[in-house]
Amino acid sequence: SSTATAKTTSSAATTAKTTTTTLTAAKKPLPQPNDPTASVSVSMLTYHEFTVKYADVVEQFMALESMEKSKEFLLRNGDVLLQENASNY
């Protein structure tokens, strides 16, 4: 008798789960940036795109003469300077 009750409860719970529906709002398109590379990760840029966008950062880093200034600059711009394209610059 207790087994039959358990099956009925289990069956009712399963039915409740299968009839539940979720409503979602329609998604509006996100605004697109004017610069197509603005939203692209630095690591996804081609070498040409990287040099056009970050040449000044790499040039500034190469011109630094002290280790302390290099350390500070690297901490601020590491996301750019530690990419493969920067090492090929």
N, C-alpha and C positions, 0 to 999 in steps of 0.2 A: 504494500500500500504506500509506504513512504517512497519507494522507487518510482511509482507512477506519478506521485506528486512532484518529485524532483524533475521528471521528464517534462511535465506540463509547464513548470516554472521555467525550465531551460528553453522550451519551445516558445513560450511567450516572450522571453528576453531576446531570443533570436529574431522573432518577428518584429519586435520594437526596434532593433538595431537596423534591420533591413529596410524599414519604412521611413527612417529618419532621413531628411533631405536638408541640404545646406544651400542657402541663397547667397550669392555673391554679387557685388555691384560690378557693373561694367567698368573696365579700366579705361581711363582716358590716356591718350598718347602723351608721353613725356616731351617737354620742349627739347629741341635739339640744339646743341651748341653751334656757334658760328664756325669754330675751329674744329674740324673732325678729329684731330689728334688730342684735343683738350681732355676728353674723357678716357682716352686710351692709356693704359698703364705704361710707365716708362720702359718696362721690360719688353713690351710688345711693339715698340717702334722699330722701323727699319733703320739701318745705319744712316741713311740720308735724312730721314725724319728726325732722328736723334741729333745729328750735327746741326741741322737748321734750328731746332728748338733749344738745344742746350750748349751750343758752342761757347757762348760767353761764360757759362759756369765752369766748363772744363778749362778754358783759357785762364780764367781768374785763379783756379786752383794750381795750374802749372806755374803761374807767376809768383806764388807765395814762396818766401825764402826761409821762414822759421818753422820749426816743427810745431810750436804752439799754435800759430796761425793756421797751419795745415790741419791740425787736429780739430780746431774750432770750426773751420770751413767744412771739413769732412762730416762732423757731427750735424751741421745744418743742412748739408746737401748730399748726404750719403746715398739717398734713394736714387740720385742721378749718377754720382761718381762711381758707385760700385756696380754699375751695369756693364755687361760685356762690351757694348758699343763705346763706352768711355775708355776702356782699356785699349781699344783699337784706334782711338782718336789720334 
